[in-house]
Amino acid sequence: MRFLDVRTDFAFKKVFGSEGSKDVLLSFLNAVLYHDSPRKLTDVTIVDPYSIPLLKGMKDTYVDVKARLDDGSGVIIEMQVLNHPGFEKRILYNAAKHYSVQLQKGEDYHLLNPVVALTIVDFPLFEDTDALFTRFRLLEKETLIEYSGDIELVFIELPKFDKREQELTDIRDKWVFFVKNAGSLEYIPTNMEAELRKAFEIANEANLTPAELEAQHKRREFIIIQKTALAGAEQRGIQQGIQQVARNLLSAGVPPETIMQTTGLSRAELDSLI
């Protein structure tokens, strides 16, 4: 068996946002949003279901699945594979936009329903915590009194999840394991709930049409190219910074041997700067 890498955007939407994915999405949301809560979702409606993607331009590196919960709340589930300037602001903007567009002109504010923005990222986002899950609401700064729970931001950082198959203890672990690792597996792990087994079947490449397979593989190649380009740009920036430090030290009269020890530059690299 070969499975789609669910971290790629269209594979993610096919698994969680297809017409037949309602039970899969319901299980996933209950596991990640209401894991420690007595509240459990009983129904969910997928908005704008998955369709075979158009590949023109391949501009975006994320995709969202929109759904309405059984209490009228809205949820936006997003898989983000690349970090970029303004990413965190965009998450907040999208949540606020989905909250505000509920009202038509002249309607009362009490008609507004809560919105949850659930974002899964394939890169470290909050360096100050090892927490896999983080949740944000509007709180008073000193007393932590909650102003409103109508807009909630929930993040899952996949790089912080390192459990192996035999270490999975509950359904939340299994869902995160699925999202992070499905693309590298050749079998459906044992002890998976029915909804998780269905998610694996949806992601099974053998069940996709040729058009879907082509779209998914091209999308994955595009994302790999983007990641490589970003990594290269970051490395070039680091190297340029080191070279500038070396120039400053040379200008200050610091001995070349000390500069080489400090910066890691070779004698030839230092001579080229001189």
Legacy VTK file of the C-alpha trace (Angstrom):
# vtk DataFile Version 3.0
C-alpha trace
ASCII
DATASET POLYDATA
POINTS 274 float
0.000 0.000 0.000
0.999 3.591 -0.624
-0.733 6.536 1.008
-0.838 10.200 0.163
1.188 12.524 2.335
-1.669 14.148 4.244
0.545 17.128 5.072
0.208 18.220 1.465
-2.750 20.486 1.059
-5.036 18.759 -1.416
-4.505 15.335 0.169
-5.494 16.888 3.486
-8.684 18.307 2.008
-9.531 15.038 0.255
-9.304 13.105 3.535
-11.116 15.587 5.764
-13.240 17.584 3.336
-14.721 15.092 0.865
-18.433 14.370 0.536
-18.028 11.044 2.321
-15.642 12.321 5.005
-18.220 13.473 7.543
-17.561 10.682 10.055
-13.798 11.056 9.572
-13.919 14.803 10.236
-16.243 14.330 13.209
-13.853 11.855 14.845
-10.846 14.061 14.123
-12.437 17.209 15.583
-13.674 15.404 18.690
-10.166 14.030 19.228
-8.217 17.277 18.819
-10.701 19.941 19.986
-12.665 18.142 22.703
-10.187 15.551 23.927
-10.434 16.554 27.599
-13.949 17.981 27.433
-17.296 16.394 28.326
-18.671 18.021 25.162
-18.561 15.838 22.069
-19.711 16.763 18.586
-22.678 14.811 17.298
-22.854 16.313 13.819
-20.769 18.326 11.379
-21.493 19.798 7.957
-18.639 20.148 5.464
-18.729 23.435 3.561
-17.272 23.548 0.026
-16.338 19.847 -0.289
-13.162 18.693 -2.004
-12.979 18.547 -5.780
-10.066 17.661 -8.065
-7.785 20.723 -7.832
-6.727 22.980 -10.652
-2.946 23.258 -10.846
-2.526 26.595 -12.616
0.143 28.601 -10.839
0.055 26.505 -7.657
0.163 29.766 -5.729
-1.016 28.687 -2.294
0.844 26.469 0.171
-2.107 25.844 2.434
-5.674 24.671 2.157
-8.588 24.931 4.493
-11.553 22.726 5.283
-14.591 24.640 6.477
-17.349 23.049 8.534
-20.336 23.927 10.722
-20.646 22.173 14.048
-23.822 20.879 15.671
-24.228 24.060 17.763
-23.892 26.398 14.774
-20.233 27.215 15.414
-17.890 27.440 12.476
-14.510 25.731 12.244
-11.706 26.362 9.771
-9.140 23.564 9.588
-5.922 24.487 7.823
-2.806 22.525 6.938
0.195 24.843 6.572
3.455 23.394 5.269
5.569 26.536 4.810
6.195 29.372 7.232
6.200 32.864 5.763
6.124 36.476 6.971
2.678 37.442 8.200
1.512 33.844 8.656
0.267 34.325 12.231
-1.533 37.539 11.300
-3.230 35.783 8.392
-4.584 33.095 10.732
-6.088 35.760 13.002
-7.425 37.721 10.024
-9.136 34.662 8.526
-10.757 33.776 11.853
-12.011 37.337 12.351
-13.258 37.475 8.760
-15.240 34.246 9.103
-16.696 35.580 12.345
-17.755 38.928 10.893
-19.207 37.782 7.570
-21.951 35.819 9.325
-24.118 38.913 9.659
-26.074 40.479 6.870
-26.734 44.225 6.908
-29.053 45.177 9.775
-28.852 41.839 11.615
-28.263 41.767 15.385
-24.880 40.866 16.834
-26.373 38.160 19.040
-26.787 36.073 15.886
-23.022 35.639 15.621
-21.800 32.082 16.216
-18.327 31.203 17.555
-15.493 30.410 15.151
-12.590 28.050 15.798
-9.484 28.264 13.603
-7.633 24.941 13.848
-4.215 25.205 12.204
-1.817 22.290 11.739
1.718 23.403 10.936
4.629 21.342 9.639
7.232 23.608 11.245
7.993 24.855 14.787
5.819 27.864 15.545
6.004 28.629 19.277
9.624 28.169 20.314
8.949 28.980 23.998
6.898 25.842 24.646
7.187 22.129 23.962
3.395 21.797 23.900
2.045 19.994 20.850
-1.356 21.703 21.192
-1.831 25.396 21.982
-5.155 27.271 22.307
-5.747 31.026 22.368
-8.751 33.137 23.419
-9.339 36.764 24.454
-8.389 37.071 28.127
-7.855 39.962 30.549
-4.102 40.342 30.937
-3.816 40.337 34.759
-6.778 38.315 36.035
-7.209 36.064 32.965
-10.942 36.784 32.911
-12.288 35.617 29.570
-13.738 38.412 27.467
-15.162 36.150 24.814
-14.721 32.617 23.585
-16.255 33.422 20.227
-12.918 33.381 18.394
-10.510 30.628 19.325
-7.184 29.795 17.678
-5.920 26.222 18.042
-2.520 25.086 16.765
-0.925 21.656 16.322
2.837 21.677 15.650
3.718 18.400 13.935
7.512 18.603 14.527
6.794 18.379 18.284
5.088 14.995 17.866
7.613 12.153 17.951
5.608 9.143 19.142
6.046 5.889 17.274
3.210 3.539 16.348
3.593 1.387 19.456
3.561 4.476 21.705
0.148 5.790 20.640
-2.053 5.910 23.734
-5.355 7.435 22.598
-7.293 8.524 19.538
-5.795 12.015 19.587
-2.306 10.533 19.309
-3.503 8.335 16.444
-4.941 11.235 14.462
-1.774 13.317 14.793
0.291 10.251 13.887
-1.883 9.761 10.808
-1.488 13.351 9.595
2.269 13.361 10.129
3.194 9.853 8.971
0.600 8.451 6.552
2.715 9.338 3.528
5.626 7.210 4.740
3.630 4.102 5.741
3.019 0.964 3.671
0.245 -0.499 5.811
-2.623 0.541 8.041
-1.418 0.319 11.661
-3.230 -2.036 14.006
-5.664 -0.882 16.699
-7.036 1.948 14.578
-10.634 3.070 15.073
-13.052 2.702 12.153
-12.833 6.391 11.203
-9.049 6.263 11.143
-9.088 3.150 8.968
-11.445 4.981 6.624
-9.068 7.956 6.522
-6.256 5.605 5.469
-8.483 4.138 2.761
-9.303 7.622 1.420
-5.564 8.385 1.349
-4.742 5.058 -0.332
-3.301 5.913 -3.736
-4.936 2.808 -5.203
-8.341 4.428 -4.670
-7.537 7.666 -6.504
-8.275 8.523 -10.107
-5.325 9.218 -12.436
-6.247 12.931 -12.442
-6.209 13.025 -8.646
-2.871 11.212 -8.472
-1.285 13.600 -10.941
-2.601 16.601 -9.019
-1.381 15.264 -5.681
2.088 14.317 -6.934
2.621 17.632 -8.725
1.491 19.486 -5.649
3.919 17.555 -3.468
6.775 18.286 -5.886
5.860 21.978 -5.846
5.953 22.110 -2.038
9.320 20.294 -1.916
10.755 22.839 -4.367
9.422 25.705 -2.248
10.886 24.226 0.951
14.257 23.740 -0.740
14.239 27.315 -2.033
13.385 28.698 1.416
16.106 26.624 3.076
18.634 27.816 0.492
17.652 31.449 1.001
17.955 31.075 4.768
21.406 29.499 4.457
22.563 32.268 2.101
21.320 34.850 4.585
23.246 33.199 7.432
26.412 33.047 5.339
26.101 36.710 4.352
25.673 37.619 8.013
28.829 35.694 8.977
30.781 37.411 6.223
29.625 40.836 7.392
30.707 40.034 10.963
34.121 39.000 9.617
34.438 42.267 7.687
33.587 44.262 10.815
36.181 42.353 12.837
38.812 42.900 10.144
38.047 46.613 10.149
38.463 46.638 13.929
41.944 45.101 13.601
41.090 41.691 15.064
43.743 39.066 14.104
42.680 36.746 11.238
43.199 33.628 13.394
40.736 34.945 15.973
38.199 35.795 13.259
38.470 32.300 11.774
37.902 30.731 15.188
34.938 33.031 15.876
33.151 32.755 12.525
34.188 29.306 11.276
35.442 30.792 8.006
38.441 29.211 6.321
41.619 31.123 5.524
40.684 31.209 1.841
37.210 32.585 2.630
38.706 35.249 4.889
41.302 36.190 2.269
38.523 36.630 -0.304
36.843 39.160 2.001
40.128 41.031 2.448
LINES 1 275
274 0 1 2 3 4 5 6 7 8 9 10 11 12 13 14 15 16 17 18 19 20 21 22 23 24 25 26 27 28 29 30 31 32 33 34 35 36 37 38 39 40 41 42 43 44 45 46 47 48 49 50 51 52 53 54 55 56 57 58 59 60 61 62 63 64 65 66 67 68 69 70 71 72 73 74 75 76 77 78 79 80 81 82 83 84 85 86 87 88 89 90 91 92 93 94 95 96 97 98 99 100 101 102 103 104 105 106 107 108 109 110 111 112 113 114 115 116 117 118 119 120 121 122 123 124 125 126 127 128 129 130 131 132 133 134 135 136 137 138 139 140 141 142 143 144 145 146 147 148 149 150 151 152 153 154 155 156 157 158 159 160 161 162 163 164 165 166 167 168 169 170 171 172 173 174 175 176 177 178 179 180 181 182 183 184 185 186 187 188 189 190 191 192 193 194 195 196 197 198 199 200 201 202 203 204 205 206 207 208 209 210 211 212 213 214 215 216 217 218 219 220 221 222 223 224 225 226 227 228 229 230 231 232 233 234 235 236 237 238 239 240 241 242 243 244 245 246 247 248 249 250 251 252 253 254 255 256 257 258 259 260 261 262 263 264 265 266 267 268 269 270 271 272 273
